[in-house]
Amino acid sequence: MLSTTISPATATPVTATSSGLSFVTTGGLELYCTSGTGTTPAAPGNVNSGTGGININIASVGLSGCDLEGVPATITTSGSWALNVNADSGSPMGSIKIPTGGAHVVAGSCVIDVTASTAGPVPYSNTTHTVTANNTGTVNFTSNGGSASCPAAGAGTAKMTGALKFNSTPGITVTP
């Protein structure tokens, strides 16, 4: 039977810092951000004896150091975000779950609203505490097409690329 366990079994604050993490639209535009924050669930919420993994609910998502094609971007987040981690395949994986209206991006005259999305799954390393994405997952959005550095007006999608390291003491491990 498949299962997933997050260690440690205590509620652990986690800061995620990126190394080249970007969201690339189907039109080739890139949105970069450097960090975000969350907390892992304490026991018994750190174990799922079935399939589907464990949601690490992120009550307050903070995204900073963002730019859209070199234009500084302000991102306002809302709703219940989650990082779903699982070892259903025998190897640790993670997906970011974003609710409808979960992110409102303003970069100059460009306005982007993220709709319900799951970016992932992407491999997670228990050794380096890093997820690495390579043109993975789908982030759905709508854009006003407000500038040359903005995706075309209307609905669009983006893929995730780069690395996201989860910094905590002790480090977070995901096991079957």
N, C-alpha and C positions, 0 to 999 in steps of 0.2 A: 504494500500500500504506500502511496506517495504521501509525503508530509513536508512541512516547512517549519523551521525553528530559527528565530532571530536571537542572537546572543550579543550582549548580556541580557538577562531576564528582567532588568530594571528599566524604567523610563529613562532613556538616554538622549540628551539634546545632541543634535547633529547639525553641523554647518556643511553645506555642499559648496565646494569651490571648483570652478571650471578651468580646464586647460584646453583652450580652443573650442569650447562648446558653442555651437551655433545651430540655429534653425534656418534651413535653406528652403526658400519657396520654390514652387515649380518653375517660376520665372528666373531663378538664380539669385534672388536677393537674400542677404544674410542678416539675421538678428543675433547679436552676441550679448551674453550676460555673464557676469563673473561669480555671482554667489546666490545662495538661497538657504533657508533654515527650516528645521522640523524636529520632531521628537519621536523616538521609537516607542512602541507600546510596552508596558510592564507585563509581567506574568499575571494571568494566564494568556493575555492577548498576544504574546510573542510566539505562540505555537498554534499551528493549524494542522490537525492530524489528517486532513483530507487534501484535495487538490484546490488550486486557486490561489495559494499563497496567503500572505498577510499584508493588509493595508497599514501603512504608516501614515496616519492622518496628519496632515500638516495644517494646523489651526491658523497659523499666520505665515503666509508665504511672503518672503521679502526677496525681491530681485533687484540687484544693483549692478552698477558698472555696465549698463546696457547701451548699445548703439545699433542703428539700422543703417547699413551701408555708410558708416562713418558719421551719421547724424545722431547726436545724443538722444536716447529714448527714455521716457519715463513710463514705467509699467505699474499700473494699479491692479492689485489682485483682489479677488473676492471668491466666496463660496468655499466648499470643502474639497481641497486638493488632497491627493494621496500618492504615495509611492508604494506600489504593490511589489513586494519581493516574493520570489518563490523558488523552490528547488524541485519542482514537479518533473523536470527533465533529468534530474540527478545532478545538474549544475546550477549554481545560483544565477538568477536572472532578476531584472527589475524593469518596471514600467511606471511612467509618470501618468497619473490620471488627472485630467483638468476638467472641471465642470463647465457647463455652458456659462458664458460671461465671466469665466475665471481669470481672464487677463484683458486689460484695456491698455493698449500701447499707443503712445503719442510721441512721434518723432517729427518735429517741425510741423508741417501741415498734414502729415500722414497720420491717419487714425486706423488702428487695427483692433478688432475685437475677436478674441479666441472663443470658439464654440466647443462643445463637448469633444474631448480628444483623449486618446491613449497613445503616448509616445513610448514605444518599446514593443516587445521585451528586448533588452540588451544585456549582454553578459556582465556579471559582477564578479570582481576578484576579491576573495576573502583575505588575500595576502596584502594587496595594496589598497583595499577598500575603495575601489574605483569601478565605475561603469564606463564602458567604452562603446560609443555608437558610431556607426558608419552608414550614413544615409538611411537611418532606421526610423520606424514608427511613423505616425501621421498626426500632425497637429492641424486641426481645421480652424479656419478663420474667415472673417469678412473684412474687407478693406475699403476705405473711401477713395483710394487711388489719388490722394491729395498732392503727390509730388513725384519727381522723377525717381527718387529713391524709395518709392512706395509700391507695393504690389498693385496690380491692376484692380480697379474698382470691382467689388463683388466678392463672391466666395473663392477661397483658395486653400491650398494645403502646403505644409512645410514638412521637411524631414529633419531629424536630429543627427548631428555629426560632432565628434569630439569626445572628450573625457570629462567626467564629473566625479570628483573625489569627495567621499563622505568622511569628514574630520570629526572624531569623537574620542573620548577616553573612557573606557577602552574602545578599540575599534569594533565596528559592527560586523558580525559574521552571519551568513545565511547558509543553513545546512538542511539536508533532507531529514 
